[in-house]
Amino acid sequence: MSGIAVLGTGAYVPERIVTSDEVGAPAGVDGDWIIRKTKIRERRWAAPGQATSDLAVAAGRRALAAAGLTPGDLTLIVVATSTPDRPQPPTAAYVQQQLGAVGAAAFDVNAVCSGSVFALSVAQSMLAQQGGRALVIGADVYSRILDPADRRTVVLFGDGAGALVLGSDSPGPRVRHVALHSFGDLSGLIEVPAGGSRRPADPAALEAGLQYFTMQGREVRRFVVEQLPQLTKEFLHEAGVAAEDIAHFVPHQANGVMLDTGLEDLVLPNATTHLTLEHYGNTGSASVPITLDAAVGRGAFRPGDLVLLAGFGGGMSAGFALLEW
């Protein structure tokens, strides 16, 4: 069993509530259609002056308070995001600056919606080797990269941040096992075409709308339905636990209807599935830690409970973490 413990969790979502009727109007659909297709009733969007780092800092402060630690206690900050403040420097540098965590190494991880689980895995491994305290944050502001007229994407996404504090040689819920997967042959299913070295966001790209997030929804759904159950079974086998042992399941909050379809073959007979998408939508890399923090806040977990985290998203990618509460 890993010697790395979860010392605290925290989350932050912006104040602005965007209803499904509001977001659907420019895309030519109504709220009832969105709710029927996604189970998402509302989402939060960042204020004009808010960047990803601002959300990340707010969630990080709450996680540190829950852990009873200060920024000066941190040795590592890992921010998972695919909507950074700027292409350079890493958003984690701004988080370190705003928190005043001057002694912490800080860097970003981009595995799109799987990012927070990837970041957790990286931090867990580094702490196992070096010791210390790590702040792991998933944060995204997708509202800035959505085409308001694209009903395949704009209806799904919200903004937010979720965080965990991890510590070595500490009491608390344990990180028992992690596993990461990437499927680069499917990298075209989810992308922002312009804004990088392959295609700069020049006037021609902006005119064509290539700065917006795009997704081949049907193929993404197929990936989730075909891959998630099998990858989960393999992960549990590697971790040495039976499906019946899992008490709680915290999946990426992609789409409520898609999750229902994907869960048909994902047999976790004793697990409570935790969802926040009805009110927050798909918050990208933030969705798993936001949902985990919500469950912690409700007192849902009991000592000894096994909690399965599952992220999946662009790349394509999938990440799993098993926590023992």
C-alpha positions in Angstrom: 0.0 0.0 0.0 1.2 3.5 -0.8 2.4 5.7 2.0 0.8 8.7 0.4 -2.3 10.1 2.1 -5.1 12.5 1.1 -4.8 15.3 3.7 -7.6 17.5 2.5 -9.8 18.4 -0.4 -11.3 21.6 -1.7 -13.2 23.1 -4.7 -14.3 26.4 -6.2 -16.8 27.3 -8.9 -17.5 30.8 -10.2 -20.6 32.7 -9.0 -22.3 33.1 -12.4 -24.9 30.4 -13.0 -25.7 29.7 -16.6 -28.9 27.8 -17.2 -29.5 25.4 -20.0 -32.0 27.7 -21.6 -29.5 30.5 -21.6 -26.6 28.5 -23.1 -28.9 26.7 -25.5 -30.4 29.7 -27.2 -27.4 30.7 -29.4 -27.0 27.0 -30.3 -30.6 26.6 -31.4 -31.7 24.3 -28.7 -33.8 24.7 -25.5 -33.1 23.7 -21.9 -35.4 20.7 -22.1 -33.4 19.3 -25.0 -30.1 19.8 -23.2 -31.3 18.2 -20.0 -32.7 15.2 -21.9 -29.5 14.7 -23.8 -27.0 15.4 -21.0 -28.8 15.7 -17.6 -27.1 19.1 -17.2 -29.4 21.8 -15.9 -26.9 24.6 -15.2 -23.2 25.3 -15.1 -20.9 28.0 -13.7 -18.9 30.3 -16.0 -16.0 32.5 -14.9 -16.4 36.2 -14.6 -14.6 38.3 -17.3 -11.6 39.0 -15.1 -11.2 35.4 -13.8 -8.6 33.1 -15.2 -7.9 29.4 -14.6 -5.2 30.3 -12.0 -7.8 32.3 -10.0 -10.1 29.3 -9.7 -7.2 27.0 -8.9 -5.9 29.3 -6.1 -9.4 29.4 -4.5 -9.8 25.6 -4.6 -6.2 25.2 -3.4 -6.7 27.5 -0.4 -9.8 25.5 0.6 -7.9 22.2 0.3 -5.0 23.5 2.4 -7.5 24.8 5.1 -9.1 21.3 5.2 -5.7 19.8 5.6 -4.7 22.2 8.3 -1.7 23.3 6.3 -0.3 26.6 5.0 1.2 27.3 1.5 4.6 27.3 3.1 4.2 23.6 4.0 4.0 22.6 0.3 6.9 21.1 -1.6 5.0 20.5 -4.9 2.2 22.1 -6.8 0.8 20.2 -9.9 -2.0 21.9 -11.9 -3.9 19.9 -14.4 -5.5 22.1 -17.0 -6.1 22.3 -20.8 -7.1 25.9 -20.5 -4.0 27.6 -19.1 -3.9 31.3 -18.3 -1.3 31.6 -21.1 0.7 29.2 -23.3 3.7 30.2 -21.1 4.5 30.1 -18.2 2.8 27.2 -16.6 -0.4 28.1 -14.8 1.1 26.5 -11.7 3.6 29.3 -11.5 0.8 31.8 -11.0 -0.8 29.5 -8.4 2.5 29.3 -6.5 2.8 33.1 -6.7 -0.7 33.9 -5.6 -0.6 31.4 -2.7 2.9 32.4 -1.6 4.2 28.9 -1.7 7.7 30.0 -2.4 9.3 26.6 -1.5 7.2 24.5 -3.8 8.2 23.3 -7.3 5.3 24.1 -9.6 4.3 22.7 -13.1 1.3 21.9 -15.2 -0.1 18.6 -16.6 -2.3 18.4 -19.6 -4.3 15.3 -20.1 -7.5 17.2 -20.8 -10.4 15.8 -18.8 -8.3 13.0 -17.3 -5.8 15.6 -16.1 -6.5 15.6 -12.4 -6.0 11.8 -12.1 -2.7 12.1 -14.1 -1.6 14.9 -11.8 -2.5 12.9 -8.8 -0.4 10.0 -10.1 2.6 12.2 -10.8 2.4 13.8 -7.4 2.0 10.5 -5.6 5.0 9.1 -7.3 7.2 12.1 -6.6 6.2 12.2 -2.9 6.9 8.5 -2.6 10.4 9.2 -3.7 11.1 12.5 -2.1 8.6 13.0 0.7 6.8 16.2 1.4 3.4 17.8 0.8 1.8 18.3 -2.6 -1.2 20.4 -3.8 -2.9 18.7 -6.8 -5.4 20.9 -8.6 -7.6 20.3 -11.6 -8.8 23.6 -13.1 -10.4 24.7 -16.4 -12.2 27.6 -17.9 -13.8 26.1 -20.9 -16.3 28.9 -21.4 -13.5 30.9 -23.1 -12.9 28.3 -25.9 -16.5 27.3 -26.7 -18.3 28.2 -29.9 -21.7 29.5 -28.8 -23.4 28.1 -31.9 -22.0 24.5 -31.5 -24.6 22.6 -29.6 -22.3 19.5 -29.4 -20.0 21.3 -27.0 -21.3 24.6 -25.6 -24.2 22.9 -23.7 -21.8 20.6 -21.8 -19.1 22.6 -20.2 -18.7 24.7 -17.1 -15.8 26.3 -15.3 -14.3 25.3 -11.9 -11.4 23.9 -9.9 -11.0 21.0 -7.5 -8.0 20.3 -5.3 -6.4 17.6 -3.1 -3.5 17.9 -0.7 -1.3 14.8 -0.6 1.3 14.0 2.1 3.9 11.4 2.7 4.1 9.4 5.9 0.9 11.0 7.1 -2.4 9.6 8.6 -5.5 9.8 6.4 -7.1 8.2 3.4 -4.5 6.3 1.3 -3.7 6.4 -2.4 -3.6 2.6 -2.9 -3.2 2.3 -6.7 -3.1 4.4 -9.8 -3.1 3.6 -13.6 -2.9 5.9 -16.7 -3.7 5.2 -20.3 -3.3 7.1 -23.5 -4.7 6.4 -27.0 -2.9 8.7 -29.3 -4.4 7.1 -32.4 -7.7 8.8 -31.3 -6.1 12.2 -30.7 -8.3 13.9 -33.3 -11.5 13.2 -31.5 -11.1 16.1 -29.1 -9.0 19.1 -30.0 -8.6 22.9 -30.2 -7.2 23.1 -33.8 -5.4 26.5 -33.6 -3.3 28.2 -31.0 -0.2 26.0 -31.0 2.9 25.4 -33.1 1.0 23.2 -35.6 -1.5 26.0 -36.4 -1.0 29.4 -34.8 -4.1 31.4 -34.0 -3.5 33.8 -36.9 -6.3 35.9 -38.4 -7.2 33.1 -40.9 -7.5 30.6 -38.1 -9.7 32.9 -36.1 -11.9 33.7 -39.1 -12.4 29.9 -39.5 -13.2 29.5 -35.8 -10.3 27.1 -35.2 -9.7 28.6 -31.8 -12.7 26.8 -30.5 -12.9 23.4 -28.7 -14.2 20.6 -31.0 -15.4 17.1 -30.3 -16.6 14.2 -32.3 -19.3 13.3 -29.8 -20.4 10.0 -31.3 -16.9 8.6 -31.4 -16.1 9.9 -27.9 -19.2 8.2 -26.6 -18.0 5.0 -28.3 -14.6 5.3 -26.7 -16.2 5.6 -23.2 -18.7 2.8 -23.7 -16.2 0.4 -25.1 -13.1 1.3 -23.1 -14.2 2.4 -19.6 -15.7 -0.9 -18.4 -12.7 -3.0 -19.6 -10.1 -0.6 -18.3 -11.9 -0.5 -15.0 -11.9 -4.3 -14.7 -8.2 -4.4 -15.5 -7.4 -1.7 -13.0 -9.3 -3.4 -10.1 -7.5 -6.7 -11.0 -4.1 -4.9 -10.8 -5.1 -3.3 -7.5 -6.1 -6.7 -6.1 -9.7 -5.8 -5.2 -13.0 -7.1 -6.4 -15.7 -4.9 -8.0 -17.9 -5.8 -5.0 -15.3 -4.1 -2.7 -15.7 -0.6 -4.2 -18.0 1.5 -2.1 -17.8 4.8 -4.0 -17.3 5.7 -7.7 -16.3 9.2 -8.7 -16.2 9.4 -12.5 -15.4 12.3 -14.8 -18.6 14.3 -15.2 -18.8 14.3 -19.0 -22.4 13.8 -19.8 -25.1 12.2 -17.6 -26.7 10.2 -20.4 -23.3 9.0 -21.6 -22.3 7.9 -18.1 -25.6 6.0 -17.8 -24.8 4.1 -21.0 -21.2 3.5 -20.0 -22.1 2.3 -16.6 -24.4 -0.4 -18.0 -21.4 -2.7 -18.5 -19.4 -1.3 -15.5 -20.6 -3.5 -12.8 -19.8 -2.1 -9.3 -22.7 -3.6 -7.4 -22.1 -2.0 -4.0 -20.8 1.4 -5.2 -22.5 4.7 -4.9 -21.9 6.8 -8.0 -21.3 10.5 -7.2 -22.4 13.1 -9.6 -22.2 16.9 -9.7 -22.9 17.5 -13.4 -26.5 18.5 -12.9 -25.4 21.8 -11.4 -21.8 22.2 -12.6 -21.7 20.5 -16.0 -18.5 19.1 -17.4 -15.7 21.1 -15.7 -12.9 19.3 -17.6 -9.9 18.3 -15.4 -11.7 19.8 -12.4 -14.7 17.5 -12.5 -13.2 14.5 -10.5 -11.8 16.6 -7.6 -14.9 18.8 -7.5 -17.1 15.7 -7.2 -14.8 14.1 -4.7 -14.8 17.2 -2.5 -18.6 17.4 -2.7 -18.8 13.8 -1.4 -16.3 14.5 1.3 -18.4 17.6 2.3 -21.5 15.4 2.6 -19.7 13.0 4.9 -20.3 10.2 2.3 -17.1 8.3 3.1 -16.5 6.0 6.1 -13.1 4.7 7.3 -12.1 1.7 5.2 -14.3 2.6 2.2 -12.7 2.1 -1.2 -13.2 5.0 -3.5 -12.6 4.7 -7.3 -11.7 7.8 -9.3 -12.0 7.6 -13.1 -11.0 10.3 -15.5 -11.3 10.1 -19.3 -11.0 12.6 -22.0 -9.0 14.1 -24.9 -5.9 12.4 -26.1 -7.7 10.1 -25.8 -6.8 9.3 -22.2 -8.0 7.6 -19.1 -6.8 7.6 -15.6 -7.8 5.6 -12.5 -7.0 6.0 -8.8 -8.0 3.9 -5.9 -8.3 5.6 -2.5 -8.8 3.8 0.8 -10.6 6.2 3.2 
